[in-house]
Amino acid sequence: VRCMPGPEPAMLLCTSGLLVLPVCLFLASALPSLSSGKALGSGPNSKRSIPALPVPALMLGIPAIVLLAFALHSLFRAACMDPGILGRKDPKRSYAGTGEPPARIEELINGVKVSKKWCSTCEIYRPPRSKHCAFCNNCVLRFDHHCPWVSNCVGVRNYRHFLCFVLSTFLLALYVFGVALYLTIRLSKTMGFGGELFLASLASSKPSVVVLLSFTGCILIPLGNLVVFHSYLVITNKTTNEEITGPYNGRNPFNLGFVRNCRQFLRTPQEPVSVQTHAMVPPLDLNEACGQVPFDAVV
């Protein structure tokens, strides 16, 4: 399966726009206006020219373009990849729910009891660390969370791409904010204005710079929190779902230690696709269509 987008394509377009538009504003408006030309305002220093940068303005834009390309690549890889969907017993039917559902199966992993739960929608026993996503309506292997920003679940197959997307977006916002802030401070020293007067002149003559600084400054905090949180999950070998629900009573059976956890994240081959999109679906049994519990759902 080469492309398997999630259920919210509009959010994917929104995320792409939030990446592309600030960089376009940075390259087309903020960077040229802050690196050359006349100073701000109408005071005695208004005719003073901005000193030339030690490097061409185009060189300052190249890292932003590279980070944007990497962020978009990671975004669409995470959004359009099968996150680890588990195949269903029979897509045409589901457990009717009459009577007792099948019992859990207990497994012992590194000395910790881990439950395999029955999914009445997919009619399968979910492997450990899996969960049925209410948004995608699928069981996902090593389910981390459903992310509306990438319009997909984040699971075993696309988690690395998701983390690369978060990290590259954070670095992009940090770079754009840092360069714009540096050029703004440089401009204020050239003019010799006080703080309030300079901000008023900047907002009136270069509103794109103010918008860019405000937007990137605001998103840096949540993006930084995400980077730190998912770095913690990687080094402890946890998922977001496990961190929230705490299913192992304080002892994580999948924690292999700092070095082996990082090695597993970086070097483990990608899981194969388990969904057979071109497989033939068995005919629907009439008894099951009438609401009876399938015989293979009773254990």
Secondary structure by P-SEA (a helix, b strand, c coil): ccccccccaaaaaaaaaaacaaaaaaaccaaaaaacccccccccccccccccccccccccaaaaaaaaaaaaaaaaaaaacccccccccccccccccccccbbbbbbbcccbbbbbcccccccccccccbbbbcccccccccccccccccccccccccaaaaaaaaaaaaaaaaaaaaaaaaaaaaaaaaacccaaaaaaaaaaccaaaaaaaaaaaaaaaaaaaaaaaaaaaaaacccaaaaaaccccccccccccaaaaaaaacccccccccccccccccccccccccccccccccc
